[in-house]
Amino acid sequence: MIKFLLMYYEQVELGKRAALEADVVRGCLARRKEECSFVEYKDYKLVYRQYAALFIVVGITENEVSYIIGKMKNY
């Protein structure tokens, strides 16, 4: 069973949340390990990292891309 720990920084209706989460999970699980960790989804770029069976996914806007890439280089 898949369980989620979620944090939204903007208000999203419950019905839209379910659809959003399903799309994001399908998109991340469908990718091969050889592919990059950036996925374009609507107005966002999804940045994800897989640790064993755990996926950490962050949705960012175009303005935040350079900031996130800079932070990722530190790790």
N, C-alpha and C positions, 0 to 999 in steps of 0.2 A: 504494500500500500504506500502511495506517495503522500507524504505530509509536507507542509510548507511552513516556513517561518518567513513572514512577509512584513515589509515596511513600505508604506506609501507616503510620499511627501506632498502629494496632492490628493484631493478628495476624488474618489472614483466610485461610481455606483456598484453595488454588489453584483448585479447581472453582468456589467461590463468587466468586472474583475475576473469573474470565472472564465469568460471568453479570452481575456488578455492572458491569464495564467496558462490556459490550455494551449494557446498559440505559441507562447514563449517556450513552454516545456517541449512541445513537438518540434519546434525549430532547433532547439539546442540538442535534443536527443538524436535528431536526424543527421547531425553533422558527424563526419569522421574525425578521428583524433589528429589526422594530418592537416586538417583545415584550420584556418586561423580562428581566434576566439572572438571575433567581431562579427555581428550579424545585424543587417539593417532591418528594422521593423517599424513600419509607418514613419512617424516623425522622429524616431529614436534610433540610436545605435545601441545594441545590446552587447555588453562585454561580459563574457562568462569565463569561469575557470572551474575545471572539474577536479575534485579530490576524491578518488575512489568512486563511491556512489553518490557523493554530494556535489551538487552544482551550485555555485554562487553566481548570480546573474544581477547585473546592474544596468539599468536603462539610462542613457545619457543623451543630451541634446547636442546639436552641432557645436554649440559654443563651449561645451565642456570637454570635447574630444581631446584637444591639445593638452589640457590640464591632466586628464586621466592617463594619457600616454606618458606624460612626464612622470607621473607617480608610479606607473607600472615599471618604468625603467629602473626605479630604485629597488625593486624587489626581484 
